[in-house]
Amino acid sequence: MEEPQIHESAQGPRVTPAPSRTAQTPRPVPGPRPAAVPRPGRPGPSPAAASRAGGTAPRPAPPAQRAPQATPGPVPAAPAAPAAPSVSAAVPQIQLIPASAEGALDAAEEAVDLLLDTGRAPGDILVLTTGDPHPWAAHELSFGEAAYWALHDAGDDVFYADAAQVQRAGDRPVVVFAVNGGAADTVVGSLPVALTRAGALLIVCGDQQQINSVLGAGV
């Protein structure tokens, strides 16, 4: 039995849905997309993302040009620094205070007082005598040689010693040499050594003629 046919004139326009397709929710109109949040380790949005965002992708910076490395060659040796002159190598100034054998020790004491008054530290001064020992030395020696030389090694005060023991004494900036008697050989043997012990100044209190004969004319 045939179905009755409906003529188009009897009904309004007919919309035929597309086969096997369902109506979809209207899609939003495309617009500018926000720039992608850079991830750790990435400098920023990719060029494609920037293009989609409507902007121009930044051009990557050219790689840093590395200077051509020169062929390694022998490294020139650095010039040797000039050696600083040692205190012992420097020639100390020599000052002569004319005095008799009886007055040499007093002259040495006055020289020490003047040195201290002008700012010299007590530990900078060594006093040597060729004759009778200085009263301070005689007093300290009464406590024994070890205690006496321990004061010398401490270097805290003016030290008085026998010129015959100058080899045992150490260097000090100022040496005061009092020719207050004693054997002539003591002066001849100890005065040149006293000169080597003085770092900056040697003061000799005694007979000028005798001193000149030991250290040389013109002192």
Z-matrix of the N, CA and C atoms (Angstrom, degrees):
N
C 1 1.469
C 2 1.504 1 107.70
N 3 1.257 2 117.43 1 127.26
C 4 1.461 3 122.18 2 -175.93
C 5 1.517 4 110.12 3 -81.41
N 6 1.344 5 113.11 4 143.35
C 7 1.463 6 118.46 5 178.05
C 8 1.500 7 109.65 6 -77.87
N 9 1.295 8 114.71 7 145.58
C 10 1.477 9 116.45 8 177.45
C 11 1.524 10 110.50 9 -67.57
N 12 1.244 11 118.42 10 136.51
C 13 1.461 12 123.81 11 -179.50
C 14 1.505 13 109.61 12 -91.71
N 15 1.287 14 114.85 13 140.03
C 16 1.465 15 120.80 14 -179.49
C 17 1.500 16 107.68 15 -102.81
N 18 1.265 17 114.13 16 125.83
C 19 1.471 18 118.75 17 -178.90
C 20 1.513 19 110.09 18 -81.65
N 21 1.305 20 116.18 19 148.81
C 22 1.463 21 122.42 20 -177.91
C 23 1.497 22 111.08 21 -63.47
N 24 1.288 23 118.14 22 -29.13
C 25 1.450 24 119.25 23 -176.81
C 26 1.514 25 111.26 24 -71.74
N 27 1.325 26 117.07 25 -18.63
C 28 1.448 27 118.90 26 -177.84
C 29 1.513 28 112.48 27 -87.31
N 30 1.296 29 118.69 28 -3.10
C 31 1.471 30 121.81 29 -175.91
C 32 1.517 31 109.29 30 -147.22
N 33 1.331 32 116.52 31 156.08
C 34 1.477 33 120.81 32 -179.10
C 35 1.517 34 111.96 33 -67.05
N 36 1.322 35 113.65 34 178.07
C 37 1.485 36 118.38 35 179.66
C 38 1.512 37 109.73 36 -57.87
N 39 1.257 38 113.08 37 144.36
C 40 1.458 39 119.98 38 -175.98
C 41 1.527 40 110.26 39 -110.28
N 42 1.335 41 113.64 40 129.60
C 43 1.468 42 118.10 41 178.95
C 44 1.504 43 107.84 42 -102.72
N 45 1.284 44 113.01 43 119.58
C 46 1.467 45 117.77 44 -179.48
C 47 1.506 46 109.44 45 -94.31
N 48 1.344 47 118.16 46 114.87
C 49 1.482 48 118.72 47 179.02
C 50 1.497 49 111.54 48 -66.47
N 51 1.341 50 114.07 49 150.27
C 52 1.463 51 118.19 50 -179.67
C 53 1.501 52 108.46 51 -65.60
N 54 1.313 53 115.88 52 136.00
C 55 1.457 54 118.92 53 -178.22
C 56 1.529 55 111.53 54 -61.52
N 57 1.327 56 114.60 55 140.88
C 58 1.486 57 124.23 56 174.72
C 59 1.516 58 113.22 57 55.84
N 60 1.333 59 120.88 58 25.27
C 61 1.476 60 123.12 59 176.26
C 62 1.510 61 108.70 60 -125.64
N 63 1.290 62 116.18 61 136.43
C 64 1.456 63 121.65 62 178.82
C 65 1.513 64 108.70 63 -104.20
N 66 1.289 65 114.62 64 155.47
C 67 1.472 66 119.20 65 -179.97
C 68 1.524 67 109.38 66 -67.01
N 69 1.312 68 117.74 67 134.40
C 70 1.463 69 123.84 68 -178.75
C 71 1.507 70 111.30 69 -104.50
N 72 1.313 71 113.36 70 154.16
C 73 1.454 72 119.02 71 176.55
C 74 1.511 73 109.64 72 -67.20
N 75 1.331 74 118.11 73 134.22
C 76 1.486 75 119.39 74 -178.48
C 77 1.530 76 110.45 75 -56.34
N 78 1.320 77 117.58 76 133.96
C 79 1.472 78 124.08 77 -179.54
C 80 1.522 79 109.88 78 -84.25
N 81 1.320 80 115.97 79 143.97
C 82 1.481 81 117.78 80 178.70
C 83 1.512 82 111.57 81 -66.08
N 84 1.303 83 113.12 82 152.29
C 85 1.467 84 118.22 83 -179.48
C 86 1.532 85 108.76 84 -69.83
N 87 1.295 86 117.11 85 129.91
C 88 1.479 87 117.77 86 179.48
C 89 1.520 88 111.53 87 -60.06
N 90 1.284 89 115.60 88 140.22
C 91 1.461 90 121.26 89 178.08
C 92 1.524 91 110.21 90 -143.39
N 93 1.304 92 117.21 91 -175.73
C 94 1.477 93 119.90 92 -179.76
C 95 1.521 94 110.40 93 -63.96
N 96 1.306 95 114.68 94 133.95
C 97 1.462 96 120.11 95 178.60
C 98 1.526 97 109.09 96 -95.31
N 99 1.323 98 115.20 97 143.21
C 100 1.483 99 116.13 98 176.97
C 101 1.520 100 110.51 99 -65.20
N 102 1.322 101 113.06 100 151.23
C 103 1.462 102 117.85 101 -179.27
C 104 1.517 103 109.28 102 -63.74
N 105 1.311 104 114.76 103 144.08
C 106 1.463 105 119.87 104 -178.66
C 107 1.517 106 110.20 105 -67.42
N 108 1.330 107 114.58 106 141.25
C 109 1.462 108 119.23 107 177.94
C 110 1.517 109 108.30 108 -72.97
N 111 1.304 110 117.43 109 124.04
C 112 1.463 111 118.24 110 -177.13
C 113 1.512 112 111.13 111 -63.61
N 114 1.294 113 114.84 112 142.46
C 115 1.451 114 120.60 113 177.28
C 116 1.523 115 109.62 114 -90.60
N 117 1.308 116 114.92 115 160.27
C 118 1.474 117 116.87 116 176.98
C 119 1.519 118 110.93 117 -59.29
N 120 1.268 119 114.66 118 132.12
C 121 1.455 120 119.41 119 178.95
C 122 1.501 121 113.99 120 90.33
N 123 1.341 122 117.95 121 -3.10
C 124 1.460 123 120.49 122 178.65
C 125 1.515 124 108.84 123 -116.12
N 126 1.331 125 117.59 124 139.65
C 127 1.466 126 119.44 125 -175.96
C 128 1.502 127 114.45 126 -71.67
N 129 1.336 128 119.83 127 -19.81
C 130 1.456 129 120.31 128 -177.13
C 131 1.503 130 109.98 129 163.20
N 132 1.343 131 117.68 130 -168.49
C 133 1.467 132 120.55 131 -178.53
C 134 1.504 133 110.74 132 -65.16
N 135 1.311 134 113.72 133 149.98
C 136 1.461 135 119.39 134 179.04
C 137 1.506 136 109.93 135 -70.86
N 138 1.327 137 118.05 136 160.85
C 139 1.478 138 119.37 137 178.02
C 140 1.513 139 112.16 138 -57.57
N 141 1.365 140 117.85 139 -34.42
C 142 1.465 141 118.52 140 -179.42
C 143 1.513 142 111.05 141 -67.19
N 144 1.344 143 116.14 142 -40.49
C 145 1.465 144 118.34 143 178.57
C 146 1.508 145 111.00 144 -65.16
N 147 1.318 146 117.03 145 -39.41
C 148 1.463 147 119.01 146 178.28
C 149 1.509 148 111.16 147 -64.83
N 150 1.330 149 116.61 148 -35.42
C 151 1.471 150 118.66 149 179.19
C 152 1.516 151 110.33 150 -67.33
N 153 1.341 152 116.25 151 -40.47
C 154 1.453 153 118.73 152 178.85
C 155 1.515 154 111.62 153 -66.42
N 156 1.324 155 117.12 154 -29.50
C 157 1.466 156 120.17 155 179.59
C 158 1.502 157 112.43 156 -76.69
N 159 1.283 158 117.99 157 -1.95
C 160 1.459 159 120.60 158 176.22
C 161 1.506 160 112.95 159 90.16
N 162 1.332 161 117.77 160 5.33
C 163 1.458 162 120.42 161 -178.72
C 164 1.504 163 110.57 162 -110.66
N 165 1.277 164 113.46 163 -178.09
C 166 1.461 165 119.82 164 -179.99
C 167 1.511 166 108.57 165 -101.18
N 168 1.281 167 117.45 166 128.92
C 169 1.466 168 120.39 167 -178.40
C 170 1.515 169 109.55 168 -66.61
N 171 1.326 170 116.61 169 134.34
C 172 1.477 171 117.95 170 178.08
C 173 1.504 172 110.60 171 -65.77
N 174 1.294 173 114.04 172 140.62
C 175 1.461 174 118.66 173 -179.30
C 176 1.513 175 108.83 174 -75.94
N 177 1.298 176 116.56 175 133.31
C 178 1.473 177 117.66 176 179.35
C 179 1.511 178 110.63 177 -64.85
N 180 1.335 179 114.68 178 142.56
C 181 1.469 180 119.50 179 179.34
C 182 1.509 181 109.50 180 -65.97
N 183 1.304 182 116.27 181 139.95
C 184 1.475 183 118.40 182 179.37
C 185 1.520 184 109.46 183 -64.28
N 186 1.295 185 116.75 184 148.51
C 187 1.473 186 118.99 185 178.40
C 188 1.514 187 111.05 186 -61.72
N 189 1.325 188 114.58 187 144.82
C 190 1.471 189 119.28 188 -179.46
C 191 1.510 190 110.26 189 -63.93
N 192 1.308 191 113.15 190 132.85
C 193 1.463 192 119.23 191 179.76
C 194 1.516 193 109.56 192 -77.26
N 195 1.265 194 116.72 193 128.09
C 196 1.457 195 121.09 194 178.06
C 197 1.516 196 109.15 195 -95.60
N 198 1.322 197 112.89 196 132.50
C 199 1.466 198 117.41 197 179.37
C 200 1.514 199 109.63 198 -66.78
N 201 1.286 200 116.29 199 140.04
C 202 1.473 201 118.29 200 177.94
C 203 1.511 202 110.41 201 -61.27
N 204 1.311 203 115.20 202 132.74
C 205 1.452 204 119.95 203 -179.36
C 206 1.516 205 110.36 204 -82.29
N 207 1.314 206 112.24 205 132.85
C 208 1.459 207 117.33 206 179.09
C 209 1.514 208 109.44 207 -74.91
N 210 1.271 209 114.73 208 151.94
C 211 1.455 210 120.00 209 177.99
C 212 1.508 211 109.02 210 -65.91
N 213 1.339 212 117.05 211 123.87
C 214 1.475 213 117.37 212 -178.00
C 215 1.509 214 111.96 213 -61.00
N 216 1.296 215 113.46 214 137.21
C 217 1.459 216 119.75 215 179.93
C 218 1.506 217 110.18 216 -129.03
N 219 1.272 218 117.09 217 -176.89
C 220 1.483 219 119.10 218 -179.89
C 221 1.517 220 111.19 219 -65.34
N 222 1.316 221 115.85 220 132.35
C 223 1.465 222 121.64 221 179.43
C 224 1.515 223 108.75 222 -80.30
N 225 1.358 224 117.47 223 124.01
C 226 1.469 225 118.33 224 -179.95
C 227 1.515 226 110.77 225 -65.89
N 228 1.281 227 115.34 226 140.86
C 229 1.458 228 120.57 227 179.60
C 230 1.515 229 110.59 228 -69.95
N 231 1.353 230 115.33 229 139.54
C 232 1.464 231 119.92 230 178.82
C 233 1.519 232 109.71 231 -69.13
N 234 1.343 233 116.04 232 143.01
C 235 1.473 234 117.57 233 179.28
C 236 1.508 235 111.12 234 -63.43
N 237 1.278 236 115.86 235 138.75
C 238 1.463 237 121.16 236 -178.75
C 239 1.519 238 110.27 237 -67.70
N 240 1.338 239 115.63 238 133.65
C 241 1.468 240 120.31 239 179.15
C 242 1.517 241 109.19 240 -72.42
N 243 1.315 242 116.56 241 139.55
C 244 1.467 243 118.08 242 179.17
C 245 1.517 244 110.76 243 -64.60
N 246 1.289 245 115.20 244 136.94
C 247 1.462 246 120.13 245 -178.99
C 248 1.523 247 109.93 246 -69.47
N 249 1.341 248 115.04 247 133.53
C 250 1.467 249 119.66 248 178.76
C 251 1.520 250 109.76 249 -72.18
N 252 1.298 251 117.35 250 134.01
C 253 1.458 252 118.49 251 -179.96
C 254 1.514 253 110.95 252 -65.33
N 255 1.317 254 116.53 253 134.88
C 256 1.454 255 120.92 254 178.78
C 257 1.517 256 110.25 255 -78.87
N 258 1.340 257 114.23 256 162.11
C 259 1.454 258 118.67 257 -179.26
C 260 1.517 259 110.73 258 -63.89
N 261 1.365 260 114.39 259 -37.41
C 262 1.460 261 117.82 260 -178.14
C 263 1.517 262 111.78 261 -69.05
N 264 1.385 263 116.65 262 -27.18
C 265 1.449 264 118.83 263 -179.40
C 266 1.530 265 111.86 264 -78.21
N 267 1.333 266 117.58 265 -22.37
C 268 1.454 267 120.04 266 -179.58
C 269 1.530 268 109.56 267 -74.97
N 270 1.322 269 115.01 268 142.77
C 271 1.461 270 120.53 269 179.57
C 272 1.519 271 108.44 270 -85.85
N 273 1.332 272 118.20 271 119.19
C 274 1.466 273 119.30 272 -178.67
C 275 1.526 274 111.48 273 -74.69
N 276 1.293 275 115.09 274 159.14
C 277 1.461 276 120.59 275 174.78
C 278 1.533 277 108.84 276 -76.17
N 279 1.317 278 115.34 277 141.75
C 280 1.470 279 120.52 278 179.91
C 281 1.523 280 108.74 279 -112.80
N 282 1.318 281 115.79 280 127.90
C 283 1.471 282 121.92 281 178.29
C 284 1.532 283 108.73 282 -122.41
N 285 1.310 284 115.13 283 128.98
C 286 1.473 285 120.56 284 -178.69
C 287 1.521 286 109.80 285 -106.58
N 288 1.334 287 115.79 286 129.99
C 289 1.467 288 121.68 287 173.90
C 290 1.530 289 106.79 288 -115.55
N 291 1.332 290 117.46 289 103.89
C 292 1.478 291 118.94 290 -178.88
C 293 1.523 292 110.89 291 -60.30
N 294 1.309 293 115.47 292 132.15
C 295 1.470 294 120.86 293 179.98
C 296 1.519 295 107.98 294 -161.10
N 297 1.314 296 114.51 295 153.46
C 298 1.465 297 119.82 296 175.07
C 299 1.514 298 109.36 297 -79.58
N 300 1.310 299 116.89 298 170.52
C 301 1.454 300 119.96 299 178.42
C 302 1.519 301 111.30 300 -61.12
N 303 1.340 302 116.02 301 -35.44
C 304 1.463 303 119.82 302 179.69
C 305 1.520 304 112.72 303 -72.73
N 306 1.320 305 117.76 304 -29.38
C 307 1.469 306 120.85 305 -176.83
C 308 1.514 307 114.20 306 -102.62
N 309 1.342 308 118.16 307 0.96
C 310 1.469 309 120.49 308 -176.24
C 311 1.522 310 112.21 309 -65.75
N 312 1.334 311 116.75 310 -39.09
C 313 1.462 312 118.95 311 -178.82
C 314 1.524 313 111.32 312 -68.09
N 315 1.333 314 116.62 313 -39.18
C 316 1.469 315 119.26 314 176.83
C 317 1.528 316 111.02 315 -64.43
N 318 1.343 317 116.27 316 -39.58
C 319 1.463 318 120.03 317 178.03
C 320 1.529 319 110.84 318 -64.24
N 321 1.324 320 116.59 319 -37.27
C 322 1.463 321 120.31 320 177.94
C 323 1.523 322 110.90 321 -65.68
N 324 1.346 323 116.37 322 -39.14
C 325 1.460 324 120.23 323 178.47
C 326 1.531 325 111.09 324 -64.00
N 327 1.321 326 115.72 325 -40.74
C 328 1.462 327 119.22 326 178.23
C 329 1.529 328 110.73 327 -65.09
N 330 1.321 329 116.78 328 -37.21
C 331 1.467 330 120.51 329 178.34
C 332 1.529 331 110.62 330 -64.88
N 333 1.325 332 116.31 331 -40.40
C 334 1.467 333 119.70 332 178.63
C 335 1.523 334 110.37 333 -64.78
N 336 1.332 335 117.06 334 -43.30
C 337 1.465 336 119.55 335 178.98
C 338 1.522 337 111.23 336 -60.78
N 339 1.327 338 116.54 337 -40.15
C 340 1.460 339 120.28 338 179.65
C 341 1.531 340 110.94 339 -66.45
N 342 1.326 341 116.99 340 -39.64
C 343 1.463 342 120.51 341 178.51
C 344 1.527 343 110.86 342 -62.70
N 345 1.316 344 116.34 343 -43.36
C 346 1.466 345 119.71 344 179.50
C 347 1.522 346 111.39 345 -67.21
N 348 1.326 347 116.37 346 -37.52
C 349 1.466 348 119.82 347 179.63
C 350 1.524 349 111.79 348 -66.94
N 351 1.327 350 117.17 349 -27.74
C 352 1.474 351 120.69 350 -178.57
C 353 1.524 352 112.81 351 -92.91
N 354 1.328 353 116.87 352 8.95
C 355 1.467 354 119.37 353 172.20
C 356 1.502 355 116.93 354 107.53
N 357 1.311 356 118.36 355 -0.95
C 358 1.455 357 119.78 356 178.01
C 359 1.535 358 109.83 357 -69.33
N 360 1.321 359 116.08 358 137.84
C 361 1.465 360 120.04 359 176.49
C 362 1.523 361 109.30 360 -74.72
N 363 1.316 362 117.84 361 144.79
C 364 1.471 363 119.30 362 179.70
C 365 1.527 364 113.14 363 -56.57
N 366 1.327 365 116.87 364 -36.58
C 367 1.455 366 120.17 365 -179.48
C 368 1.513 367 114.39 366 -69.43
N 369 1.337 368 117.36 367 -7.39
C 370 1.465 369 121.11 368 179.05
C 371 1.525 370 112.78 369 -84.26
N 372 1.324 371 117.58 370 -6.85
C 373 1.473 372 120.80 371 -167.16
C 374 1.522 373 110.63 372 -116.15
N 375 1.318 374 114.79 373 132.43
C 376 1.467 375 123.51 374 173.50
C 377 1.526 376 107.55 375 -122.27
N 378 1.326 377 117.26 376 129.61
C 379 1.467 378 122.80 377 179.59
C 380 1.525 379 108.50 378 -113.96
N 381 1.316 380 116.56 379 126.57
C 382 1.462 381 122.76 380 179.21
C 383 1.517 382 109.48 381 -115.84
N 384 1.300 383 116.64 382 138.52
C 385 1.469 384 121.68 383 178.74
C 386 1.529 385 109.37 384 -123.42
N 387 1.343 386 116.02 385 141.03
C 388 1.469 387 120.48 386 -179.55
C 389 1.520 388 112.86 387 -93.36
N 390 1.326 389 116.61 388 -19.81
C 391 1.468 390 120.62 389 -178.39
C 392 1.521 391 110.95 390 -110.09
N 393 1.325 392 115.42 391 -125.68
C 394 1.462 393 119.79 392 179.58
C 395 1.528 394 110.34 393 -61.54
N 396 1.343 395 117.08 394 140.78
C 397 1.468 396 118.92 395 179.58
C 398 1.518 397 111.30 396 -67.52
N 399 1.313 398 115.25 397 155.99
C 400 1.457 399 121.13 398 174.78
C 401 1.529 400 108.43 399 -64.81
N 402 1.333 401 118.42 400 143.82
C 403 1.475 402 120.50 401 179.97
C 404 1.520 403 113.54 402 -53.71
N 405 1.326 404 117.54 403 -35.43
C 406 1.478 405 119.48 404 178.56
C 407 1.519 406 110.25 405 -63.69
N 408 1.348 407 116.45 406 -45.47
C 409 1.460 408 120.05 407 -179.76
C 410 1.524 409 111.13 408 -62.44
N 411 1.339 410 116.74 409 -42.68
C 412 1.468 411 120.00 410 179.35
C 413 1.530 412 110.77 411 -61.45
N 414 1.318 413 116.90 412 -39.14
C 415 1.462 414 120.18 413 179.96
C 416 1.528 415 111.57 414 -67.20
N 417 1.327 416 116.68 415 -45.69
C 418 1.465 417 119.68 416 -176.71
C 419 1.523 418 111.31 417 -70.51
N 420 1.329 419 117.79 418 -31.56
C 421 1.461 420 120.26 419 178.11
C 422 1.522 421 111.71 420 -67.31
N 423 1.309 422 117.46 421 -19.44
C 424 1.467 423 120.10 422 178.60
C 425 1.526 424 111.60 423 -67.69
N 426 1.334 425 117.37 424 -16.48
C 427 1.470 426 121.50 425 177.72
C 428 1.522 427 111.92 426 -93.20
N 429 1.333 428 116.59 427 0.06
C 430 1.460 429 120.18 428 178.18
C 431 1.516 430 112.46 429 111.11
N 432 1.334 431 113.83 430 153.03
C 433 1.471 432 120.39 431 -178.69
C 434 1.531 433 111.65 432 -62.50
N 435 1.310 434 117.01 433 -40.79
C 436 1.468 435 119.84 434 -176.25
C 437 1.526 436 111.24 435 -63.06
N 438 1.339 437 116.43 436 -46.88
C 439 1.456 438 119.46 437 179.98
C 440 1.523 439 110.79 438 -66.16
N 441 1.334 440 116.08 439 -35.19
C 442 1.467 441 120.63 440 -179.29
C 443 1.530 442 111.19 441 -64.67
N 444 1.334 443 117.27 442 -49.75
C 445 1.465 444 120.04 443 -177.97
C 446 1.531 445 112.15 444 -74.81
N 447 1.327 446 116.73 445 -19.18
C 448 1.467 447 118.57 446 173.85
C 449 1.522 448 110.73 447 -64.95
N 450 1.337 449 116.63 448 -33.45
C 451 1.462 450 120.36 449 176.09
C 452 1.526 451 110.30 450 -66.04
N 453 1.328 452 116.59 451 -36.75
C 454 1.467 453 120.24 452 176.89
C 455 1.521 454 110.79 453 -63.56
N 456 1.328 455 115.71 454 -46.04
C 457 1.463 456 119.79 455 -177.60
C 458 1.527 457 111.89 456 -66.60
N 459 1.335 458 116.89 457 -30.71
C 460 1.468 459 119.26 458 178.89
C 461 1.520 460 111.37 459 -65.55
N 462 1.336 461 117.15 460 -34.86
C 463 1.458 462 121.04 461 176.48
C 464 1.506 463 115.09 462 66.15
N 465 1.333 464 117.39 463 29.69
C 466 1.457 465 120.46 464 -177.50
C 467 1.521 466 113.83 465 -94.71
N 468 1.345 467 117.03 466 -15.14
C 469 1.461 468 119.16 467 -173.20
C 470 1.524 469 109.40 468 -145.46
N 471 1.334 470 114.69 469 171.31
C 472 1.460 471 119.83 470 174.79
C 473 1.529 472 107.93 471 -61.01
N 474 1.321 473 115.56 472 133.98
C 475 1.465 474 118.68 473 -178.61
C 476 1.523 475 109.05 474 -115.60
N 477 1.344 476 116.17 475 132.40
C 478 1.460 477 123.50 476 -179.66
C 479 1.523 478 108.29 477 -110.60
N 480 1.339 479 115.82 478 130.69
C 481 1.455 480 119.69 479 -177.80
C 482 1.517 481 110.26 480 -144.25
N 483 1.326 482 114.95 481 162.86
C 484 1.460 483 122.05 482 175.29
C 485 1.518 484 108.75 483 -74.62
N 486 1.318 485 117.18 484 134.16
C 487 1.457 486 120.54 485 -179.20
C 488 1.520 487 111.77 486 -60.47
N 489 1.324 488 117.30 487 -26.46
C 490 1.464 489 119.90 488 178.55
C 491 1.527 490 111.81 489 -66.45
N 492 1.325 491 118.10 490 -18.31
C 493 1.464 492 122.75 491 179.27
C 494 1.527 493 111.93 492 -104.59
N 495 1.319 494 117.29 493 22.67
C 496 1.458 495 120.75 494 -177.71
C 497 1.523 496 111.68 495 -62.48
N 498 1.338 497 117.32 496 -28.07
C 499 1.458 498 119.35 497 178.97
C 500 1.527 499 111.48 498 -63.44
N 501 1.330 500 115.98 499 -29.13
C 502 1.460 501 119.73 500 -179.29
C 503 1.528 502 111.87 501 -82.03
N 504 1.298 503 116.86 502 -23.01
C 505 1.465 504 120.49 503 -178.89
C 506 1.525 505 110.62 504 -74.13
N 507 1.300 506 114.84 505 147.76
C 508 1.462 507 119.73 506 178.12
C 509 1.519 508 111.84 507 -91.85
N 510 1.337 509 115.27 508 175.08
C 511 1.459 510 120.83 509 -179.72
C 512 1.528 511 110.49 510 -71.24
N 513 1.336 512 114.57 511 143.71
C 514 1.460 513 121.50 512 172.30
C 515 1.531 514 107.54 513 -141.75
N 516 1.327 515 116.89 514 153.72
C 517 1.471 516 118.63 515 -178.22
C 518 1.523 517 113.51 516 -56.79
N 519 1.335 518 118.21 517 -36.68
C 520 1.459 519 121.76 518 -176.91
C 521 1.530 520 109.07 519 -128.43
N 522 1.325 521 115.67 520 130.78
C 523 1.460 522 121.82 521 174.80
C 524 1.525 523 107.97 522 -120.56
N 525 1.324 524 116.34 523 128.06
C 526 1.470 525 122.44 524 176.32
C 527 1.529 526 106.84 525 -108.45
N 528 1.328 527 115.05 526 120.45
C 529 1.475 528 121.16 527 -175.36
C 530 1.522 529 108.20 528 -111.43
N 531 1.330 530 115.45 529 113.74
C 532 1.472 531 120.71 530 -178.23
C 533 1.523 532 109.40 531 -104.01
N 534 1.337 533 115.80 532 114.45
C 535 1.473 534 120.97 533 177.57
C 536 1.527 535 106.43 534 -87.84
N 537 1.328 536 116.37 535 81.33
C 538 1.465 537 121.31 536 -174.85
C 539 1.541 538 110.81 537 -105.59
N 540 1.306 539 115.49 538 40.40
C 541 1.469 540 120.23 539 178.94
C 542 1.512 541 110.48 540 109.81
N 543 1.344 542 113.39 541 -158.20
C 544 1.449 543 119.07 542 -178.05
C 545 1.510 544 111.78 543 86.42
N 546 1.316 545 116.10 544 178.91
C 547 1.458 546 121.73 545 -178.13
C 548 1.520 547 110.61 546 -72.41
N 549 1.320 548 115.51 547 147.49
C 550 1.462 549 120.49 548 178.92
C 551 1.522 550 110.95 549 -62.91
N 552 1.334 551 116.59 550 -32.95
C 553 1.457 552 119.46 551 179.82
C 554 1.527 553 111.40 552 -64.32
N 555 1.323 554 117.34 553 -28.79
C 556 1.462 555 120.49 554 178.65
C 557 1.517 556 110.85 555 -64.87
N 558 1.333 557 115.67 556 -42.28
C 559 1.466 558 119.89 557 178.36
C 560 1.523 559 110.42 558 -65.69
N 561 1.332 560 116.04 559 -45.85
C 562 1.467 561 120.45 560 -178.04
C 563 1.529 562 111.13 561 -62.72
N 564 1.318 563 116.59 562 -39.00
C 565 1.466 564 119.19 563 -176.26
C 566 1.521 565 114.22 564 -83.43
N 567 1.324 566 117.97 565 -30.27
C 568 1.463 567 119.99 566 -173.45
C 569 1.523 568 114.64 567 -98.96
N 570 1.321 569 118.46 568 -26.23
C 571 1.468 570 119.50 569 -177.12
C 572 1.527 571 112.30 570 -65.25
N 573 1.338 572 120.37 571 -43.92
C 574 1.471 573 118.46 572 175.98
C 575 1.526 574 112.95 573 -62.48
N 576 1.338 575 117.49 574 -33.67
C 577 1.464 576 119.25 575 177.65
C 578 1.529 577 110.58 576 -69.76
N 579 1.330 578 116.26 577 -37.90
C 580 1.464 579 120.09 578 176.78
C 581 1.522 580 110.86 579 -59.58
N 582 1.329 581 116.04 580 -34.24
C 583 1.470 582 119.80 581 178.13
C 584 1.523 583 110.90 582 -64.16
N 585 1.328 584 117.24 583 -37.24
C 586 1.467 585 119.90 584 178.97
C 587 1.531 586 112.02 585 -73.75
N 588 1.341 587 117.77 586 -22.69
C 589 1.463 588 120.83 587 179.14
C 590 1.527 589 112.21 588 -80.51
N 591 1.329 590 117.03 589 -20.81
C 592 1.473 591 120.86 590 -177.74
C 593 1.522 592 109.81 591 -81.97
N 594 1.330 593 115.42 592 122.02
C 595 1.455 594 118.49 593 179.61
C 596 1.518 595 113.33 594 -78.65
N 597 1.342 596 117.28 595 -36.94
C 598 1.463 597 120.15 596 -176.20
C 599 1.519 598 113.10 597 -127.81
N 600 1.331 599 118.45 598 -33.77
C 601 1.465 600 120.41 599 -172.03
C 602 1.521 601 110.45 600 -148.19
N 603 1.343 602 115.11 601 133.89
C 604 1.458 603 122.28 602 171.82
C 605 1.521 604 107.89 603 -118.40
N 606 1.324 605 115.96 604 119.96
C 607 1.464 606 121.68 605 178.20
C 608 1.531 607 107.52 606 -108.13
N 609 1.328 608 115.95 607 121.87
C 610 1.460 609 120.90 608 -178.52
C 611 1.522 610 108.58 609 -112.78
N 612 1.319 611 116.12 610 123.29
C 613 1.464 612 122.37 611 178.80
C 614 1.534 613 107.86 612 -109.54
N 615 1.317 614 115.38 613 112.28
C 616 1.465 615 117.59 614 -178.63
C 617 1.504 616 111.81 615 169.93
N 618 1.319 617 114.41 616 -162.98
C 619 1.465 618 121.53 617 -179.09
C 620 1.530 619 109.86 618 -73.00
N 621 1.333 620 115.66 619 125.07
C 622 1.465 621 120.09 620 -175.18
C 623 1.516 622 111.58 621 -63.90
N 624 1.336 623 117.82 622 -40.51
C 625 1.460 624 120.45 623 -178.04
C 626 1.531 625 110.71 624 -64.48
N 627 1.309 626 116.43 625 -41.95
C 628 1.466 627 119.58 626 178.97
C 629 1.521 628 111.75 627 -65.57
N 630 1.315 629 115.74 628 -40.99
C 631 1.472 630 119.90 629 -179.50
C 632 1.520 631 110.75 630 -66.42
N 633 1.326 632 116.35 631 -42.42
C 634 1.461 633 119.41 632 178.72
C 635 1.521 634 111.76 633 -61.98
N 636 1.308 635 116.63 634 -34.29
C 637 1.455 636 119.53 635 -179.14
C 638 1.521 637 111.41 636 -70.24
N 639 1.330 638 117.95 637 -24.22
C 640 1.447 639 121.54 638 -179.71
C 641 1.517 640 111.46 639 -90.16
N 642 1.317 641 116.63 640 -48.60
C 643 1.469 642 121.18 641 -175.98
C 644 1.513 643 114.14 642 -92.63
N 645 1.322 644 117.03 643 -15.25
C 646 1.444 645 119.62 644 -178.62
C 647 1.503 646 110.56 645 115.57
N 648 1.321 647 115.47 646 151.62
C 649 1.465 648 120.88 647 -177.89
C 650 1.521 649 110.36 648 -66.18
N 651 1.308 650 115.84 649 149.01
C 652 1.458 651 120.82 650 176.40
C 653 1.508 652 114.09 651 95.50
N 654 1.342 653 117.61 652 -0.89
C 655 1.472 654 118.69 653 178.94
C 656 1.499 655 110.18 654 -73.02
